[in-house]
C-alpha cells in the first residue's frame, strides 16, 4: 500500500508513540530532507511513527512563547543563515517532523542538491509529552541536526538536547546561547521576557551594523555634542542668539559639532565658534 494513502491518525495533546516505533535500523539510507511523504502546505500532517498525524493548531500557551522566540531569534541570525517556522524534514524512511523554528545555512547543499539540513532546532513544549519530545529529539539528532533547544513553557526553563547523555540538559537562565549561526549570544531569559527580548533584538541589530541603528546612534551622538556645546558656551558667559541655538540643535553631524566644541574652549564670541566654517 502506498504510505501516502493510509488513514490519518489524530494525536491527542500529550499522547505519544511507543518507544519501539522510534528505533532506527542499524543502517539507514537517508532520503533527501525535503522528499516529503505528505506534501507541505497542502496537508497539515507529520509522520512521527510511520502513520500520518494531524498537527493541531497551537493554543495561546504555546503560540505566545513561539512568537516571542521568533521575534528575538530572527535578528540574531548571522550572515549566511536563514530561519524557518514549521519547516518539515524527513528524519528517516518512514517519518518526518516539523520543528517549531529552525536555523540552517542559506542556499543549496552542493552535496545533495537540496536545501541544507537544519543546524539549530527550537521546540516550544507545552502539552507534548516528555516521551514524545525525547523521541523527536532523538530522531533529529540521528538525522544530523547539530543542536536542539527546547523551551519548556510550564517549567519556564530552556534545555539543550545532549546526544551523549540521551536527554535534555537545563541551561542556566543567567547565561546566553552562543552559536556560529548567531551574530551575538542570545540571552536565555529573553526567551521568556518580552522587554528583555526587545533589548536583545536592539543589540543584535547593532552588532549587524543595521543602518537604522547606526543612524540613531549618530543622531544621539550629535544631540550629546550639541548639549555639551551649549553648556560650555553658557559656562563661559558667551551670549547665544536664538538663531545660533537653533543652528546648533539642528546640526546632526557629530564631526561638525565636535569641531565647534573645540573652538568654544577659546572663542571670544559665538561667531568665532560657528562663523565662516569652511572645513568640510
RARA-V954550 format. One record per helix or strand of 3 or more residues. SS is the DSSP state (alpha for helix, beta for strand). FROM is the first residue (numbers start at 1). TO is the last residue. If there is no record, write none. Layout:
SS_FROM_TO + SS_FROM_TO
This chain:
alpha_3_5 + alpha_19_22 + beta_45_47 + alpha_60_74 + beta_81_85 + beta_88_90 + beta_96_98 + beta_101_105 + beta_120_125 + alpha_130_143 + beta_147_152 + beta_157_162 + beta_167_170 + alpha_188_191 + alpha_194_207 + alpha_211_235 + alpha_242_250 + alpha_254_264 + alpha_270_274
